[in-house]
Amino acid sequence: MKSEKNAIAPLCKAYDSLAWMNLTAHLYNLTEGIRDGQFGMEKGGLSKELDGIYGRLITEIRDYLERGDAARESVLSAVAKLRAEVVNRSEQVQVFTDSLQIYEYILNRLEYSFRQEDKPFDDEEEARDLLRTIFASKDPTEVNLRIQMMVSQLPVRLTKKRFFDLLKDSFSIYGNSDVDALLGFRYRILSAAAMQEEPTDSVFADYRKILSALTVADAAGMDADSCKEWQEHIADSADALNSDADYLLAVQECINAFYTVALLDSDSADEETKGLMLPAVGAIAEFGLSLLAGRQEELRESALAPAFAYMEGRLEPLSERVLKDEAKIDAYCEREEGFRESEEGQRVLLAKKLMSTSSFARLTEESVVMVDRERLEEVTKEVMGILERGMEGRSKAYNRSIMASVLKELPVFFNSHTEVMNYVLQSLHNCSNEGEKRGAVAMLKNLLRGE
């Protein structure tokens, strides 16, 4: 226990060192991306709105670099608020990405209906080929991932009753979990079904127009030209949303690193790392502010060279050492409940979350609440009701797309190789649209091959 307690100070210093290096590297990459138009800043709309997030971040960074510990409290408050905004905006971007993926699924299969093929589609041959690929791996986890890909791509010919039975069975697994896990599964299902609440912000107006038009468009009555035109609209919108998502992730990586620096520097600073990174971060921030002001200035490479030379060969071993010390802290927290509630404990545990690979992880620490039968039934009924209402009055193609997307999020529901084989064969046999089968199999093969 003493060694675990003694690991706290070195871990905080290591976090500080990692945070400074991550801030330097991430801020440099983000700022270069903005300079080079990587995130579509010149296009306006959502990206223009996000431009303000970057400006606020580097203004806070400059303030902290100039005022040091005197700016600590105001910076921590401002960065926490900024981080919450980025998390919220990322969730909103995901809502429209989910909806577009549903229509992309439909149109990609429709596209194959317009193609002229010389060779007839052989259900048995294609099924055997798919099964060989799915079970080629000896890793059970990899096989399960491939099976989930399979059910998300093959023609869905389940009845609604069978679909909702599978969904209900999947929720029942969470009867022995904590509430956070249950709500996380709820989020994944509604997100997959494109049934999260749609944001009304004006920056999303163009996406809402496209989705409204797609809702009334009749895929079954489309010709090849209309199908291609809609695919292009969806692809352009998806590219813009992906650009925004990439931007938000890049900003969040900078925010997490900066948040950690401001959190730990006063008590646990790694002065050597800080001394080299601080001038580099300052130079990048000033360059970023000049970019936003429309000034053409050069980034001072002389301030960056020592920092990047220092980072080379240090990040990986330091990260490995941090993982070892984190295990000690976890063990210490389990034995010493008071530590988690102490100021020191809250600081180190917050730094741990900020430095994790989950860039958008929730930072607030909440007590674990286990799921009871009433809560499980309530959430299950709610989600099934949302899906039923969302599928009501929709075309078969749309609802099959919803089912395929949701099935991908469910635990594998096959008990044997034979059941998988039967599912593949029945999926192909029961689909009378050869174009849909060709499209589904082609896209699944690409996914399985990692293309």
Protein Blocks (a to p, Z undefined) as FASTA:
>chain_A
ZZmmmmmmmmmmmmmmmmmmmmmmmmmmmmmmmmnomnommngmjllmmmmmmmmmmmmm
mmmmmnmmmlmmmmmmmmmmmmmmmmmmmmmmmmmmmmmmmmmmmmmmmmmmmpccfbdc
dfklmmmmmmmmmmmpmbfklmmmmmmmmmmmmccfbdfklmmmmmmmmmmmmmmmcfkl
mmmmmmmmmmmnopaccdfbfklmmmmmmmmmmmmpcfklpcfklmmmmmmmmmmmmmmm
mmmmmmmmmmmmmmmmmmmmmmmmmmmccfklmmmmmmmmmmmmmmmmmmmnopacdddf
klmmmmmmmmnoklmmmmmmmmmmmmmmmmmmmmmmmlmmmmklmmmmmmmmmmmmblkb
cfbdcddddddfklmmmmmmmmmmmmmmmmgopafklmmmmmmmmmmmpccfbfbfklmm
mmmmmmmmmpmblklmmmmmmmmmmmmnoZZ
